[in-house]
Each structure stands twice: as structure tokens, then as C-alpha cells.
Amino acid sequence: MTYIKICGITNLQDALSAAALGADALGFIFAPSPRRIDPSAVREIISSLPPSVEKVGVFVNEDLSEVQRVASFCGLDTLQFHGQESPEYCCRVSLRVIKVIRIGNAESIEEMEKYPTASILLDTYRTDRFGGTGEPFIWEWAREARSRREFILSGGLDPGNVYRAIHLLHPLGVDVCSGVERVPGRKDLLKMMEFVKEVRRADETDG
């Protein structure tokens, strides 16, 4: 089944709802963002989550010692690097790493070859921010990526387009943030329900 990550979690209610709906992973943003959350709040949320739910910390160009401190304090399972972190940087942590490759053109796909030990997440490139654009990139650009290795798809996904995205690209997983929000940092339960339903419908259709 397609891996589902719901990112930008800022409160316990949204976290528990997402987990109950079947999300495989929840993302907590520690970089500048309307969805930024304090490590103390993340630690409290994680203490109430089922062990089966993957807890992902999202960082952007952060000092590695601070990343490791936050990961240990909160009880994170996975580190997602959304900035210009080098392959060497990514190899210096013991937890699972998701490296984000921001797609601005067809050639952007080449960047993922630099990170053979990390899981890859494809997101939309914007000059003014490292993520959270709420905009899809041209999905056809990812066809080449799919022929090389598995990836998680992000960037402008929502309940209305995730079914088509999965059928077109067959990603390992999908990552949603603003597409299931009521306002920035607050999830919409019905949108999350519909998103998960559409992902599972695509899985069933694909057999």
C-alpha cells in the first residue's frame, strides 16, 4: 500500500485523528514556518501516539548537533532534510533520513542520485521558500525518477488530485500538508479522511 505521511502537525488532536485514519507517518516542522512547533510540544504529542506511527522531524539547514538533540529529546524516528544538506551531512545521523529534492525542471531529478542511502521525497521548487508551497510541480518530470528509484511524492497534493498522482507516477508514498488543512497549522478532519480514502482507492484500483 502507498505510504501516507501527513505533515505540519501542530497539536495532539490532529495527530491522533491522522493516526486513527491510517496515516503511516506524521511530520513535525522545526524550521521557520506557520506550522513550526516547539520540541516540548512534539515530545508531548509523541508520547500519546501509537508506536506504529512514524514520527518525522522536518529540518532546514540546521546545525547537526541541534538536529540530534531535538531528535533525541522528542523521540523522533526519522529526519527529513528540506534544505541544502549534503550527502555527507545526511550520512552522519543514525536515524532514517528522508532527503527532499525540490523539482524546478526535468534536470532537478538528477539531484537524487547524490543521496543513495536516503529515502527521497520530491517537492516543488520555489525561490522564496524551502517547502510548504501548496503547489504541484509538473508530474511528468518525475517519470524519469520512477524508473531509477522509489520516491515519496509531495507538493500541492490534496484529496482532489492524489488519486491521479498515484496512478500517473506510482510513488512509494505521498506527503500532504496544506492540502488537508482548515487554516495553516490546523488540519481539517474531513479533508484528511477524504485524502486517505482516495489513496486507498488508488491502491485498490492498481491491484
C-alpha positions as CSV (number, residue, x, y, z in Angstrom):
1,M,0.0,0.0,0.0
2,T,1.1,3.6,-0.6
3,Y,2.8,5.1,2.4
4,I,0.9,8.2,3.7
5,K,2.7,11.0,5.6
6,I,0.7,13.9,7.0
7,C,3.0,16.8,7.7
8,G,2.7,20.1,9.6
9,I,1.2,18.5,12.7
10,T,0.9,21.2,15.5
11,N,-1.4,19.7,18.1
12,L,-2.4,16.4,19.7
13,Q,-6.0,16.3,18.3
14,D,-4.8,16.5,14.7
15,A,-2.1,13.9,15.4
16,L,-4.5,11.4,16.9
17,S,-7.0,11.9,14.2
18,A,-4.4,11.4,11.4
19,A,-3.1,8.2,13.1
20,A,-6.6,6.9,13.6
21,L,-7.4,7.5,9.9
22,G,-4.4,5.3,8.9
23,A,-1.5,7.7,8.3
24,D,1.8,5.9,8.4
25,A,3.8,8.9,9.4
26,L,3.3,12.3,10.9
27,G,5.6,15.3,10.2
28,F,6.6,17.9,12.8
29,I,8.3,21.1,11.4
30,F,11.2,22.6,13.3
31,A,12.1,25.1,10.6
32,P,10.6,28.6,10.1
33,S,7.0,28.1,9.0
34,P,3.5,28.9,10.0
35,R,3.4,25.2,11.1
36,R,6.6,25.4,13.3
37,I,6.2,23.6,16.6
38,D,8.3,23.6,19.8
39,P,10.2,20.4,20.6
40,S,8.5,20.2,24.1
41,A,5.0,20.1,22.4
42,V,6.3,17.5,19.9
43,R,7.6,15.3,22.8
44,E,4.2,15.5,24.5
45,I,2.3,14.6,21.3
46,I,4.6,11.7,20.5
47,S,4.2,10.3,24.0
48,S,0.5,9.8,23.1
49,L,0.9,8.3,19.7
50,P,0.9,4.6,18.8
51,P,4.4,3.1,18.3
52,S,3.4,2.0,14.8
53,V,3.1,5.7,13.6
54,E,6.4,7.0,12.2
55,K,7.4,10.3,13.8
56,V,9.3,12.6,11.4
57,G,11.2,15.8,12.2
58,V,11.5,18.3,9.4
59,F,14.6,20.5,9.4
60,V,16.1,23.1,7.0
61,N,19.9,23.7,7.0
62,E,20.0,23.2,10.8
63,D,23.2,22.5,12.7
64,L,23.6,18.8,13.0
65,S,24.2,18.8,16.8
66,E,20.8,20.6,17.2
67,V,19.1,18.1,14.9
68,Q,20.4,15.3,17.0
69,R,19.5,17.0,20.3
70,V,15.9,17.6,19.1
71,A,15.5,14.1,17.7
72,S,16.6,12.5,21.0
73,F,14.5,14.8,23.2
74,C,11.3,14.3,21.1
75,G,11.7,10.7,20.3
76,L,11.8,11.0,16.5
77,D,12.1,8.0,14.3
78,T,13.0,9.8,11.1
79,L,14.7,13.0,10.0
80,Q,13.5,14.9,6.9
81,F,16.0,17.4,5.5
82,H,14.4,20.1,3.4
83,G,17.3,22.4,2.7
84,Q,20.8,22.2,1.1
85,E,22.1,19.4,3.3
86,S,25.0,17.5,1.7
87,P,25.2,13.7,1.3
88,E,27.9,13.7,4.0
89,Y,25.6,15.6,6.4
90,C,22.8,13.0,5.8
91,C,25.1,10.1,6.4
92,R,26.2,11.4,9.8
93,V,22.9,10.6,11.6
94,S,21.8,7.1,12.7
95,L,18.0,7.6,12.2
96,R,16.3,7.1,8.9
97,V,16.7,10.1,6.6
98,I,14.3,11.5,4.0
99,K,16.1,13.9,1.7
100,V,13.9,16.4,-0.1
101,I,14.7,17.1,-3.8
102,R,13.0,20.3,-4.9
103,I,11.8,20.0,-8.5
104,G,12.0,23.1,-10.7
105,N,12.7,21.4,-14.0
106,A,13.3,18.0,-15.5
107,E,17.0,18.1,-14.6
108,S,16.3,18.5,-10.9
109,I,15.7,14.8,-10.8
110,E,19.5,14.2,-11.1
111,E,20.0,15.5,-7.6
112,M,18.5,12.4,-6.0
113,E,21.5,10.3,-7.3
114,K,23.7,12.1,-4.8
115,Y,21.8,10.6,-1.8
116,P,21.9,6.8,-2.3
117,T,21.3,6.0,1.4
118,A,18.4,8.3,2.0
119,S,14.8,8.0,1.1
120,I,13.8,10.6,-1.5
121,L,10.9,13.0,-1.3
122,L,10.1,15.1,-4.4
123,D,8.6,18.6,-3.7
124,T,8.0,21.8,-5.7
125,Y,10.9,24.3,-6.1
126,R,10.3,27.9,-5.1
127,T,13.0,30.5,-4.8
128,D,11.4,32.1,-1.7
129,R,10.9,29.1,0.5
130,F,12.1,25.5,1.1
131,G,8.7,23.9,1.3
132,G,5.1,24.3,2.1
133,T,4.3,25.8,-1.3
134,G,1.0,24.1,-1.7
135,E,1.8,23.9,-5.4
136,P,2.4,20.8,-7.5
137,F,5.4,20.6,-9.9
138,I,4.9,19.1,-13.4
139,W,4.5,15.4,-12.5
140,E,5.7,14.2,-15.9
141,W,9.2,15.3,-14.7
142,A,9.1,12.6,-12.1
143,R,8.5,9.8,-14.6
144,E,12.3,9.5,-15.1
145,A,12.8,9.4,-11.3
146,R,10.4,6.4,-11.0
147,S,12.4,4.5,-13.5
148,R,15.5,4.9,-11.3
149,R,14.3,4.5,-7.7
150,E,11.3,4.8,-5.4
151,F,10.3,8.2,-4.0
152,I,7.7,9.9,-1.9
153,L,5.6,12.5,-3.8
154,S,4.8,15.9,-2.3
155,G,3.9,19.3,-3.5
156,G,0.3,20.5,-3.8
157,L,-1.3,17.2,-3.1
158,D,-4.9,17.2,-1.9
159,P,-8.0,14.9,-1.9
160,G,-8.9,16.0,-5.4
161,N,-5.6,15.1,-7.1
162,V,-3.9,12.4,-5.1
163,Y,-5.7,9.6,-6.9
164,R,-4.5,10.8,-10.3
165,A,-0.9,11.4,-9.0
166,I,-0.7,7.8,-7.7
167,H,-2.0,6.4,-11.0
168,L,0.4,8.5,-13.0
169,L,3.6,8.0,-11.0
170,H,3.1,5.0,-8.7
171,P,5.2,6.6,-5.9
172,L,6.3,4.7,-2.8
173,G,4.4,7.3,-0.8
174,V,2.6,10.6,-0.7
175,D,3.1,13.5,1.7
176,V,0.4,16.1,2.3
177,C,0.3,19.2,4.4
178,S,-1.7,22.3,3.3
179,G,-4.0,20.1,1.2
180,V,-5.7,18.8,4.3
181,E,-5.7,22.0,6.4
182,R,-8.5,24.2,7.6
183,V,-6.0,27.0,8.2
184,P,-2.2,26.8,8.3
185,G,-1.3,24.5,11.2
186,R,-4.8,23.2,11.7
187,K,-6.0,20.1,9.9
188,D,-9.4,19.5,8.5
189,L,-10.7,16.1,9.6
190,L,-13.0,15.6,6.6
191,K,-10.1,16.5,4.2
192,M,-7.8,14.1,5.9
193,M,-10.5,11.4,5.7
194,E,-11.0,12.0,2.0
195,F,-7.3,12.1,1.3
196,V,-6.7,8.7,2.9
197,K,-9.8,7.3,1.2
198,E,-8.5,8.4,-2.2
199,V,-5.1,7.0,-1.6
200,R,-6.5,3.6,-0.7
201,R,-8.9,3.8,-3.6
202,A,-5.9,4.2,-5.9
203,D,-4.2,1.3,-4.3
204,E,-7.2,-0.9,-4.8
205,T,-7.6,0.1,-8.4
206,D,-3.9,-0.6,-9.1
207,G,-4.4,-4.0,-7.6
